[in-house]
Amino acid sequence: MVEPPPDITPSEIYSRLGAEWEHYDNLIWQVTATSATFAVGATGLALGVIHDLLMRGAILVVASLVLWILRVGLAKHVYFLRTRAEQLQALEEAHFGGRVVQRWTVSTSKPSGAAFFSGPVPAKASRVGGTASRKGFGRCGK
């Protein structure tokens, strides 16, 4: 990791990295929804409206190319999401003594069907850097 200027505190760096992590997480969902919408629209157009076989083929080839480009972009966003998660974990260990400041790498959502589950709902830890992340949630600087 590049050394920050001396006037920026580790908490500020952590907040910025967390904001980038949220940004990439949002982009992943947006690219996925856009890809699915585009695929359904292009397929429906090619197979439902267009009757010329050459035009159908051209639309499907262009749609496949666009979907491939979106998939490459999605892979890039997943890579940067994982990189930010590893940087956040390293920053926690280096500057906060391993104490969880803000948990960007653990899902706090309940699994589906949790209303029918009679016991406590276990938190699902994500895999970051090959090890399971710690559980917890706190706010940076509060």
N, C-alpha and C positions, 0 to 999 in steps of 0.2 A: 504494500500500500504506500502511496506517495505521502511524504511528510507534509502535514498542513501548516499554514502560517501560524506563528506562535500566538496570535490573538484569537484564534478559533478554539473553543473548548471542545473536549471530547463529546459533551452532550449535544452541542450544535452539529458536530459531524454525524453523530448518531441519528439525530432528527432528520438531517438531510438525506442520509442513506436510507432511512425508513421511508421517507417520502418518495424516493426513487423506487424503492421496493414496491410500494403501493401503486406507483405509476405503471410499472411493468406488469404487475398483477392485473390491473385494469385493462391494459393493452392486450393481454392474453385472452381475456374474455371477449373483448371487442373484435379481435381478429377472428376468433372462432365463430362468433355469431355472424360476422360479415361473410365468412367463407361458406357457411351453411346456407345463408340466404342467397348468395350469388350462385352456388351450385344448383339449388332448387330452381331458381329463376332461369338460369341458362338452359338447364335440362328441359324444363317445361316449355320454354320458347322453342328450343330446337326440335323437340319431339311432338309438341302439340300444335304449334302455329305454322311453322315452316314445313313446306311439303317438298321442296327441292332438296334432293340428297346431297348435292354439293354444298349448299348453304348450311344444311344440318351439320355436315362434317366440319365445315369452317367454324361454325359457332361452338361446337363441342371441342375443337382443337384450341381455339382462343380461350374458352372457359377453363380447359385443363391447364393451359399456360398461366392464366391468372391465379388459379388455385394453387399451382406449384409455387408461384412467387409469394402468395400469402402464407404458404406453409414454411417457406424459408424465413420469412419475417417472424412467424410464430416461434420457430426454433431459436432465432436470435433473441427474442424477448424472454424465452424460458432460460436461456443461458445467462442473460444479464440478471434475471430474477434470482437465480441460484448464486451468482457471483455476489450480489448485494446481500443475500442472506448469510453467506460465508463471511463477508466483511463485517456485518453486524455482529455475528457471533464472536469473531476475533476481537472486535472492539469491546464487547462486553467482558471478555476474558482479560484483555490487556488493561483497560482503564477503569473498569467497574468491579474488579475482583471476582469475576464470574457471576456476579449478581445480575439478575434479569432486570433490565431497565424498562424496556418496551418489547413485548414479544411479537415480532413480525414473522417469526418462522414457525409458530405453532397455531394450528387451527383451533379456535374456541367454539366452533359451531357444533351443535348436537347432530348425531347421525339421524337419518330418516327413521321414523318409527320410534323416536325417543319418548313420545307420549305413552306408548304401550310398555315401555321399559320400566320395571318396578324399582330398580336400584339406582345408585348414582351413575351418571353418564361419564364414562372415562374420556379424558381429552386425548385427541389423536396427535401424536408428535410427528412432525415431518422429519425427513432425513436430510440433514445438511452436512455436507463434508463426510459422509459415510457414518456419522454417529447420530443417534436420536437426540433431538433438541430437548432442553429442559422445559418443564411445564411452568406456566405462570403468566401473569399479565400485570403490568404496571405502567405508569406514565413517566416519561422522561422529565426530570426537573420539577416534579410535583410531589 
